[in-house]
């Protein structure tokens, strides 16, 4: 039978990721999708301490600031449309209160900074080579926050500029963290507001820069998320209704390729045990006080305790709180 699809073969990665790895994921919303799956499986990962960032200069700037532990100050926030914003951060950090907004920015920054000191795996997902440059100070912004476009110059970075921005910060991180391995990937999310032709040129710019970085640094690796979506799946049924973002089925497919590439089979059984507990805890009981459900709750807490004793790096605090809240004191003797 004739084949009606081209498949991208899985190539085992030169590095591995396991439960002892300390990971940081930064970049576009695709980084969020993969990172959330890792978090659900209780991997030790921090995701986007600045929120979603798309361009390589903003990503590099954020990583450099994290490395130097330069906290944010009030002078770096600005007021627009009833909210305080940071040009370095996604709008999820915007807040009506300047004090509270700065506090949540620096709390997230501190949490990620602590992990960065122990990090041995960095995943960077690049979204676009287009940037907005603030006319006031000549700085590339991570997010315009709906400020008038007249205040920015918009342009596409060259391959050399992308390569330079990442090629400066990556060696600095490696020097500070000798065990560090970096995985670069280009987001399959299509930036069609740039235009279809322009989006492809932007992605091409990113891909060529990434190729050069992989050739330069032995500790930099490439994962083909973009190619899996565009050349392997290659069908609108794998996109959301907006025809821009990969849907859940597509993300699952790319996630499986990621696991096959970097995660050893020895970690699969533990991943399966963790997933069963997470899924069981997510279940909402219709009759939580029944004897059957009370036994279920206690059995799940026992399984969690066993896993935590055996694997101290696992953190099931969220699941334990949910389960304990369902315990009926009147059924305390249920075994």
Secondary structure, DSSP 8 states (H G I E B T S, - for coil): -------------SS---TT-EEEEEESHHHHHHHHHHHHTT-EEEE-TT----BHHHHHHHHHHHHHT----GGGEEEETTEEEETTS-GGG-BSSHHHHHHHHHHHHHHHHHHHTT--EEEEEE-BSEEEEETTT--EES--TT--GGGEEEEE--HHHHHHHHHHHHHHHHHH-TT-EEEEEE-----GGG-HHHHHHHHHHHHHHHHHHHHH-TTEEE--HHHIIIIII-SGGGB-TTSSSB-HHHHHHHHHHHHHHHS-GGGHHHHHHHHHHHHHHH---S-TTSHHHHHHHHHHHHHHHHHHHH-TT---HHHHHHHHTT--GGGTT--
